[in-house]
Amino acid sequence: MYNFGKPGVEDFGHTHKKIIPASKKLIKKTNLGPSLKKLDPNLDVKGFDLPRDDIKEIKAKGNKKIRIGNDTVDDDIKYFKRYILPQINKAFTEKELKEMELYIEYPSKRLNRSKKFAGESAAWLSSKNKKISIIDLAHRKDAPTAVHEIIHALRFTKGTTLIKNVHADEAETELEVMARLSPQERAKITCNDGYYKFLKGNKCKARKEDVKIIDDNCNLKNKAGLTACIRKNLKKTNIGKVKIPKKYHLKK
Ligand SMILES: [Zn+2]
């Protein structure tokens, strides 16, 4: 549990000890299932050694503080405010934002170097059992990915992550992203992004059908009820029926 970049995380806690209840052994990685085993062992260290001066606080809806960091955060923050923040404010309720403790590395040098993912969310637990999510975003204007990673953070906060079925968890998350975004923002998602790449046939069409299924069966305005409603209707969707190729199956 402590093999995930412990020094950096302790630094993170130190930096934020006024905000996050601190203790000597501050944070450990939560055991949130096999997907986390794939994360870089230096997750919180490489590229953004903490503490550092360039962590800025921005205020989301309801005066919610979200911390953003990067070596060039002074330049980047205006992009966050322009492209990401309005979509976060639209996608989540005040209550949901309030419940989450977020640090966002933006844009993440580590992700841009590895070129594997546009975003990543890591779940952490302070020794006082406060849940903290550290999110990496590769691109400055990529609001859909920001919403995706924050949905992971919200599910972690609320204990609704499907720990034993990472693939279903990812499919549900993807559906919830589309359900929460406005049609204009939703249209910016590349059709074969995420698990939709595993689908055969027209992926844009599959996405449209899935949005309709969720819209027909769930009340999109009732954000608090979305996760449960999507879970109930998952098997009706294209993404819920997707077969994950064997090479992506995770070892138990
Ligand atoms: Zn995801």
Residues whose N, C-alpha, C, O or C-beta is under 5 A from the ligand:
A	BS01	ZN	T173
